[in-house]
Amino acid sequence: MEKRFFKRGEFKPWSMVMVALIAATTIAIVGMLSAPPSLQYALSKVSSSGYVVLASGEYTTIINNQANMLLDMGDVRGRAYPWNASTTLTITSNATPNVFGADTLLIPKNTFNFGDSPNMIKASTLIEGASDTDIYIIELDQSSDGIHFTPIGSVRFTGATTYETTFAAARAVNNDVYGIYGKIKCATTGPQTLNVAFTVYRFLETSVIVPSSGGANFPFN
């Protein structure tokens, strides 16, 4: 016996549950999410007519399984970085407006060790000061060798010498493999500088895989 419990585009109780679960992008599933019966298994069972088709009883087990979930960042202690209060991390822009300066190493790989592997971290960035009032874009990158870089987050803001702001726009990084680098560009003739610091959290990697974006207007994976 098969059950069809929601159709794409319909607003029904089952679809509300599924949407709520999919929207929880930072979840750590207790158990094997990829093994049936699971949410990921259910999403693989979409028929050509748009229904999720499951054997009798599977849908109940799936919903019950999803109740065993923990938020990744629900109760994780942040740690200031650099821990030495006299240490300053400075990023310099290019002298040409709207051109990024070179990537600057901010958090070296193997900085954090939680006693197991992988040592995944998520960094919230604090802008502690700027050399001048200007419009800045800061991009954080990950790199294993300081030569090849992959963007993990960016933000635009208006800064001044007394300006401070915090943002958490970066993806998690495996610090066993990658260091975190930063680069900036500004609206006016540079070079300008930013002083930055971080609050670093341990990140519990999830079993839910978010597909890479492939759009021409949003090329970051």
Buried (B, 14 or more C-beta within 10 A) or exposed (E): EEBBBBBEEEEEEBBEBBEEBEEEEBBBBEEEBBEBBBBBBBEEBEEEEEBBBBEEEBBEBBBEBBEEBEEBBEEEEBEEBBEEEEEEBBBBBBEEBEEBBEBBEBBEBEBBEEEEEBBBBBBBBBBBBBBEEBBBBBBBBBBBEEEEBBBBBBBEBEBEEEBEEEBBBBBBBBBBEBBBBBBBBBBEEBEBBBBBBBBBBBBBEBBBEEEEEEEEEEEEE
